[in-house]
Amino acid sequence: MADDRVLVSTDCVCDLTKELKERYQIPVMHYYVKTEEARFQDTKEMTSDDLIEYIEKDGKEAYSSCAPVEEYREFFESLRKKERGPIIHICMARYVSEAFQAASEAAREMEGIYVVNSGHLSGGMGIMVLTAADMGRRGAHCGIILEELAGMRDKISTSFIVDSTECLYRNGKINKKIATICSVFSLHPILKLSGSHMKPVGICVGSQRRFAKAYLRWALKRKKEIVPDIVFLITAGCSYEFQQFLKKEIERRVPWKKVILNKASATISCNCGSGAFGVLFLQK
């Protein structure tokens, strides 16, 4: 049996790198991506690159979903067999995914398991997961960690810009009117998480690098309010050259101590489509 320290677990849509998950020993629950042929476990059976190729090159559709209650229950039971201390499980924003509801139902009759609505997704979730895991390793009490996470929720900036609105519309993330306008006028919407909802908050135009600079200028404009310790740069279907361009741009604008560049999970890519990317960080 392990000691009574708090264990932090999360879902694969946190977009943490393999190295970070291993360093902090973070158990990860899967999502599913359903294609026209079969259903795959995100990250284990299908990667972001696999998903983008399937959609873009094969011209087919794919949809994502969280694991059902029964599988969350099995996941928590497997953790409880190894851990006797509290377990904090951090989920995607509750109004963007059904994971928080499913995990909460699974943990309802299980002692010492606390399910947290991050209010975010991708690296925004990742920041909360890393904070909680680090506090747990240092022996922080479960209640203190939960208070810290609740206070962080409104301080994290989670936003993405998408190249095409097709996937967002197909998966019900934006309405038909917005999708049509963006398609006709080649507009690239900025999506931001607020109050556990994903909302369109702006529009950029132009070529890839032009709208990338406009988005980064918008996302990082309040430099004095940014905590420069860590930033996630998450991309979907972007070339290596473009990823490095984005990394240099965000490093030029803010003196980050650590930049985590990673590809989005297949679930995130399924919804935002190829060419999407986002910067995610903590604010004061």
C-alpha positions as CSV (number, residue, x, y, z in Angstrom):
1,M,0.0,0.0,0.0
2,A,1.1,3.6,-0.7
3,D,1.2,6.2,2.0
4,D,-1.6,8.7,2.7
5,R,-0.5,11.4,0.3
6,V,-3.0,12.8,-2.2
7,L,-3.0,11.1,-5.6
8,V,-4.0,13.2,-8.6
9,S,-5.5,11.6,-11.7
10,T,-7.0,13.2,-14.8
11,D,-8.3,12.5,-18.3
12,C,-6.2,12.2,-21.4
13,V,-7.6,15.6,-22.8
14,C,-5.3,17.4,-20.4
15,D,-2.7,17.2,-23.1
16,L,0.2,16.7,-20.7
17,T,3.4,15.3,-22.3
18,K,4.3,11.7,-21.6
19,E,7.4,12.9,-19.7
20,L,5.3,15.1,-17.3
21,K,2.7,12.3,-16.7
22,E,5.5,9.9,-15.8
23,R,7.5,12.4,-13.7
24,Y,4.4,13.2,-11.5
25,Q,3.0,9.7,-11.7
26,I,-0.4,10.9,-12.9
27,P,-2.9,8.1,-13.8
28,V,-4.9,9.0,-16.9
29,M,-8.4,8.0,-17.9
30,H,-9.2,7.6,-21.6
31,Y,-11.8,9.3,-23.9
32,Y,-13.1,7.6,-27.0
33,V,-13.0,8.7,-30.7
34,K,-15.6,7.1,-32.8
35,T,-15.0,6.9,-36.6
36,E,-17.2,5.5,-39.3
37,E,-15.4,2.1,-38.9
38,A,-14.8,1.7,-35.2
39,R,-14.3,3.2,-31.8
40,F,-10.8,3.9,-30.5
41,Q,-9.3,4.9,-27.1
42,D,-7.8,8.4,-27.4
43,T,-3.9,8.4,-27.2
44,K,-3.7,4.6,-26.6
45,E,-5.3,3.5,-29.9
46,M,-5.6,6.8,-31.9
47,T,-3.3,9.8,-31.9
48,S,-4.0,13.4,-33.0
49,D,-2.0,12.7,-36.2
50,D,-4.1,9.6,-36.9
51,L,-7.3,11.5,-36.4
52,I,-6.3,14.5,-38.6
53,E,-5.2,12.1,-41.4
54,Y,-8.5,10.2,-41.2
55,I,-10.6,13.4,-41.4
56,E,-8.5,15.5,-43.8
57,K,-7.1,12.9,-46.3
58,D,-9.9,10.3,-46.2
59,G,-12.7,12.9,-45.9
60,K,-14.5,11.0,-43.2
61,E,-16.1,12.1,-39.9
62,A,-15.2,11.3,-36.3
63,Y,-16.8,12.1,-33.0
64,S,-15.5,12.1,-29.4
65,S,-17.0,11.1,-26.1
66,C,-15.9,10.5,-22.5
67,A,-15.8,7.0,-21.0
68,P,-19.1,5.8,-19.5
69,V,-19.8,5.7,-15.7
70,E,-18.9,2.0,-15.5
71,E,-15.4,2.6,-16.9
72,Y,-14.8,5.5,-14.6
73,R,-15.8,3.3,-11.7
74,E,-13.4,0.6,-12.8
75,F,-10.7,3.2,-13.1
76,F,-11.2,4.5,-9.6
77,E,-11.4,1.0,-8.2
78,S,-8.1,0.2,-9.7
79,L,-6.5,3.3,-8.1
80,R,-8.1,2.5,-4.7
81,K,-6.5,-0.9,-4.7
82,K,-3.1,0.8,-4.8
83,E,-3.7,4.0,-2.9
84,R,-5.2,4.4,0.6
85,G,-5.0,8.2,0.6
86,P,-7.4,10.7,-1.0
87,I,-7.7,10.8,-4.8
88,I,-8.4,14.0,-6.7
89,H,-9.6,13.5,-10.3
90,I,-9.6,16.5,-12.5
91,C,-12.0,16.6,-15.5
92,M,-12.7,18.8,-18.5
93,A,-15.1,21.8,-18.2
94,R,-18.4,20.3,-17.2
95,Y,-20.4,22.1,-20.0
96,V,-18.0,21.0,-22.7
97,S,-17.9,17.3,-21.9
98,E,-19.9,14.8,-19.9
99,A,-16.8,13.5,-18.1
100,F,-17.4,15.5,-14.9
101,Q,-20.9,14.1,-14.6
102,A,-19.8,10.5,-15.4
103,A,-16.8,10.6,-13.0
104,S,-18.9,12.2,-10.2
105,E,-21.5,9.4,-10.6
106,A,-18.8,6.8,-10.5
107,A,-17.2,8.2,-7.4
108,R,-20.5,8.9,-5.5
109,E,-20.4,5.8,-3.3
110,M,-16.6,5.5,-3.1
111,E,-14.7,6.9,-0.1
112,G,-12.0,9.5,-0.5
113,I,-12.4,10.3,-4.2
114,Y,-12.9,13.9,-5.2
115,V,-13.9,14.8,-8.7
116,V,-13.0,18.4,-9.8
117,N,-14.5,20.4,-12.6
118,S,-11.5,22.2,-14.0
119,G,-13.6,24.6,-16.0
120,H,-11.0,24.2,-18.8
121,L,-9.6,21.7,-21.3
122,S,-6.2,20.7,-22.8
123,G,-3.3,22.6,-21.2
124,G,-5.6,24.7,-19.1
125,M,-6.6,21.5,-17.4
126,G,-2.9,20.5,-17.5
127,I,-1.8,23.5,-15.4
128,M,-4.3,22.5,-12.7
129,V,-3.2,18.9,-12.8
130,L,0.5,19.8,-12.4
131,T,-0.3,22.2,-9.6
132,A,-2.3,19.6,-7.7
133,A,0.2,16.8,-8.3
134,D,3.1,18.9,-7.1
135,M,1.2,19.9,-4.0
136,G,0.3,16.2,-3.4
137,R,3.9,15.2,-3.7
138,R,4.9,17.8,-1.1
139,G,2.4,16.4,1.3
140,A,-0.3,19.1,1.1
141,H,-3.7,18.2,2.7
142,C,-6.5,17.2,0.3
143,G,-8.7,20.1,1.4
144,I,-5.9,22.6,0.8
145,I,-5.3,21.3,-2.7
146,L,-9.1,21.4,-3.5
147,E,-9.2,25.1,-2.3
148,E,-6.2,25.9,-4.5
149,L,-7.8,24.3,-7.6
150,A,-11.1,26.2,-6.9
151,G,-9.2,29.5,-6.7
152,M,-7.2,28.7,-9.9
153,R,-10.3,28.1,-12.1
154,D,-11.0,31.7,-12.9
155,K,-7.3,32.6,-13.2
156,I,-6.4,30.3,-16.1
157,S,-6.6,31.5,-19.7
158,T,-7.6,28.8,-22.1
159,S,-8.2,29.8,-25.7
160,F,-7.7,28.4,-29.2
161,I,-7.9,29.6,-32.7
162,V,-9.2,27.3,-35.5
163,D,-8.4,27.3,-39.1
164,S,-11.8,25.8,-40.2
165,T,-15.1,25.7,-38.3
166,E,-16.2,22.4,-40.0
167,C,-15.3,20.2,-37.0
168,L,-16.7,22.6,-34.4
169,Y,-20.0,22.8,-36.2
170,R,-20.2,19.0,-36.8
171,N,-19.6,18.4,-33.1
172,G,-22.2,21.0,-31.9
173,K,-19.6,23.4,-30.5
174,I,-20.8,26.4,-32.6
175,N,-24.1,27.0,-34.5
176,K,-24.7,26.9,-38.2
177,K,-24.9,30.6,-38.7
178,I,-21.4,31.2,-37.2
179,A,-19.9,28.3,-39.2
180,T,-21.4,29.6,-42.5
181,I,-20.2,33.1,-42.0
182,C,-16.7,31.9,-41.1
183,S,-16.6,29.6,-44.1
184,V,-17.8,32.2,-46.6
185,F,-15.5,35.0,-45.5
186,S,-12.5,32.8,-44.5
187,L,-12.6,33.9,-40.9
188,H,-10.8,32.1,-38.1
189,P,-12.7,32.3,-34.8
190,I,-11.0,32.5,-31.4
191,L,-12.6,30.2,-28.8
192,K,-12.2,30.8,-25.0
193,L,-13.3,28.9,-21.9
194,S,-15.3,30.9,-19.5
195,G,-17.6,29.6,-16.7
196,S,-17.0,26.1,-18.0
197,H,-18.4,27.1,-21.4
198,M,-16.6,27.4,-24.7
199,K,-17.4,30.7,-26.3
200,P,-16.4,32.4,-29.5
201,V,-14.8,35.7,-28.5
202,G,-13.1,37.0,-31.6
203,I,-12.2,36.7,-35.2
204,C,-8.9,36.8,-37.1
205,V,-8.3,36.9,-40.9
206,G,-5.5,36.4,-43.3
207,S,-2.9,33.8,-44.0
208,Q,-1.8,31.2,-41.4
209,R,1.1,33.3,-40.0
210,R,-0.9,36.5,-40.2
211,F,-3.9,35.2,-38.1
212,A,-1.5,33.4,-35.8
213,K,0.3,36.7,-34.9
214,A,-3.1,38.5,-34.5
215,Y,-4.3,35.7,-32.1
216,L,-1.1,35.7,-30.0
217,R,-1.2,39.5,-29.8
218,W,-4.8,39.2,-28.5
219,A,-4.1,36.3,-26.1
220,L,-1.0,37.8,-24.6
221,K,-1.8,41.5,-24.6
222,R,-2.2,41.8,-20.8
223,K,1.4,40.9,-20.0
224,K,1.4,42.4,-16.5
225,E,-1.5,40.0,-15.6
226,I,0.3,36.9,-16.8
227,V,2.2,34.5,-14.5
228,P,5.2,33.7,-16.7
229,D,6.1,30.4,-15.0
230,I,4.6,28.0,-17.6
231,V,2.6,28.2,-20.8
232,F,1.2,25.4,-22.9
233,L,1.3,25.7,-26.7
234,I,-1.0,23.0,-28.0
235,T,-1.4,22.3,-31.7
236,A,-3.5,20.1,-34.0
237,G,-2.3,19.2,-37.4
238,C,0.3,21.9,-37.6
239,S,3.7,21.4,-39.3
240,Y,6.9,21.3,-37.3
241,E,8.0,24.6,-38.9
242,F,4.8,26.3,-37.9
243,Q,5.0,25.0,-34.4
244,Q,8.5,26.5,-34.0
245,F,7.3,29.7,-35.5
246,L,4.5,29.9,-32.8
247,K,7.0,29.0,-30.0
248,K,9.4,31.8,-31.0
249,E,6.4,34.2,-31.2
250,I,5.2,33.5,-27.7
251,E,8.7,33.5,-26.3
252,R,9.3,36.9,-27.9
253,R,6.2,38.4,-26.3
254,V,6.5,37.0,-22.7
255,P,9.7,35.8,-20.8
256,W,8.3,32.4,-20.0
257,K,10.3,30.1,-17.6
258,K,8.9,27.0,-19.4
259,V,7.1,26.5,-22.7
260,I,5.4,23.1,-23.1
261,L,4.8,22.4,-26.7
262,N,2.6,19.4,-27.4
263,K,0.1,18.0,-29.9
264,A,-3.5,18.0,-28.9
265,S,-5.2,14.7,-28.0
266,A,-7.3,13.1,-30.7
267,T,-10.4,14.2,-28.8
268,I,-9.4,17.9,-28.9
269,S,-8.3,17.6,-32.5
270,C,-11.6,15.9,-33.4
271,N,-13.4,19.1,-32.3
272,C,-11.1,21.8,-33.4
273,G,-9.8,20.3,-36.7
274,S,-6.5,20.6,-38.4
275,G,-4.5,23.8,-38.1
276,A,-5.9,24.8,-34.7
277,F,-3.7,25.9,-31.9
278,G,-3.9,27.6,-28.5
279,V,-1.9,29.1,-25.7
280,L,-2.9,28.3,-22.1
281,F,-1.5,29.9,-19.0
282,L,-2.1,31.2,-15.5
283,Q,-3.0,34.8,-14.7
284,K,-2.5,36.8,-11.5
